[in-house]
Amino acid sequence: MVDLIWVDIVRKVISMAYSPQTLEQLARIGANLEIGAGNNYMPQTLENLVRLVVGSGAHITIHSTNLLPQTLEQLARIGGSHLTIRV
């Protein structure tokens, strides 16, 4: 039950477009993250987030809107099964 509440809180936090540093801290803690379609994060920021999520054993979902195919491929290489790309 606590895990479900935490995930819901994290989803609400992410939808508010927090700074990359805040997202990185959440990833280090092990939160499952979802980066929505309206995100304006740089590819390098997304790569760093995916690396942190993989390192913590969590999961990240990234909406593919406005991302180049090369960026999506790189994120997939880094994230593997820890990453979902929503198209």
N, C-alpha and C positions, 0 to 999 in steps of 0.2 A: 504494500500500500504506500509506504513512504517513497519507494522508487518511482511509482507512478505520479505521485504529487511532485516530486523533484523534476521529472521529465517535463511535466506540464509547465512548471515554473521556468525551466530552461527554455522551452519553446516560446514562451511569452517574452522572455528577456531577449532572445535572438531576434524576434520580430521587431524589436524596438531599435535596431541598427546600433548596437553598442560598438565601442571602439575595438580595433583588433586586439589591443592589450587585454581587454576584458574577456573577449572570446578565447584568447590564448590561455588565460588563467582558468577559465571554465574547462577547457580541454585538458589542461594539466591535472585538474581535480578528477577527471574521468567522466565528465558529463557527456551524454549523447547530445549532439548538436544538430540543428537543421538551419541551413543558410537559405533564406527565401529567395524568390525570384527577383525581388526588388533590391538585391544587394549590389553595392558598388565597390566591393573589395577587390583589390589588385590580385592578379594570379599568384604572386609571391606570397601574399598574405594567406590565401586559400591553401597553398602548398604547405606553409608553416602550420596552419591549423590541422591539416590532414596528418602531418607528421606527428604532431602532439597527440592527436586522437589515437593514432596507431600505437604510439608509445604507452598510452594509458590503458589500452585495451578497449576503448569505447567505440562509438560509431558516429559517423557524420553523414548527413544528407545534404547535398548541394544541388540547388536548382540550376539547370544548364543555361537559362536565359542570359544572353549577352556574353557568354563564354565561348571562346574559339575552340574548335575541335582539338587543336594541339594542346590547349590547356586542359581540356577534359581528359585526354589521353595521359598526360603527365600526372594529373590527380589520381587517375585509376591505377597507374603504375605504383604510385606512392601508397595509396590507401588500400588497394586490394579489397578484401572482403569487409573492411572497416568503413567502406565508402559506398553510398548509394547516390547515383546521379539521377535526378528527376528531370525528365524531358517533357 
